[in-house]
Amino acid sequence: MRQMAPPSQASAQMAAPAQPQPMNAVPSPLEFRIHEMNRRLYIFNSSGICEKDFAQWWDAFSHEFFDDDAKLWINIVDEHSPHSEKYVLGRQLIPRFFRSFFESKIREMYFVIRGQSRESQAPSGMIHYENQDMLQVTKHDIPNAEVRHASFHILFLSH
């Protein structure tokens, strides 16, 4: 499976891919969607959008990438504890989830697909794109420059 670099690292990936890729390889719908979502997250952070427009921007972002029935499963693992915290966010909380990261002054956020993704069709005709091992990377400047990782289970629904 191809991994797509976050927008800030796209040129680096083009220059030296980790492994040879067929010239005609087409990203899966999930890969394409994650790449577009990463691109939009990068644009948000680098475009200088007025703070008064943040809520509207995040609402538009979540409508573009998450249908009304979408869910975001988050599994936070603490290295010092045998237990993990698990959360499931419904569609209404997804914009607030993303917005809260950028309000806490992260420098960059992107997602990396790991493992196999699954595509299936529901009886309603909707297509499910699912990956149970998605990595979220956030880069922080305050108080020190650091990178944090979190594992996700992500499900996109599409018509």
Rosetta blueprint (number, residue, H / E / L):
1 M L
2 R L
3 Q L
4 M L
5 A L
6 P L
7 P H
8 S H
9 Q H
10 A H
11 S H
12 A H
13 Q H
14 M H
15 A H
16 A L
17 P L
18 A L
19 Q L
20 P L
21 Q L
22 P L
23 M L
24 N L
25 A L
26 V L
27 P L
28 S L
29 P H
30 L H
31 E H
32 F H
33 R H
34 I H
35 H H
36 E H
37 M H
38 N H
39 R H
40 R H
41 L H
42 Y H
43 I H
44 F H
45 N H
46 S H
47 S L
48 G L
49 I L
50 C L
51 E H
52 K H
53 D H
54 F H
55 A H
56 Q H
57 W H
58 W H
59 D H
60 A H
61 F H
62 S H
63 H H
64 E H
65 F H
66 F L
67 D L
68 D L
69 D L
70 A L
71 K E
72 L E
73 W E
74 I E
75 N E
76 I E
77 V E
78 D L
79 E L
80 H L
81 S L
82 P L
83 H L
84 S E
85 E E
86 K E
87 Y E
88 V E
89 L E
90 G E
91 R L
92 Q L
93 L L
94 I H
95 P H
96 R H
97 F H
98 F H
99 R H
100 S H
101 F H
102 F H
103 E H
104 S L
105 K L
106 I E
107 R E
108 E E
109 M E
110 Y E
111 F E
112 V E
113 I E
114 R L
115 G L
116 Q L
117 S E
118 R E
119 E E
120 S E
121 Q E
122 A L
123 P L
124 S L
125 G L
126 M L
127 I E
128 H E
129 Y E
130 E E
131 N E
132 Q E
133 D E
134 M E
135 L E
136 Q E
137 V E
138 T E
139 K E
140 H E
141 D L
142 I L
143 P L
144 N L
145 A L
146 E E
147 V E
148 R E
149 H E
150 A E
151 S E
152 F E
153 H E
154 I E
155 L E
156 F E
157 L E
158 S E
159 H L
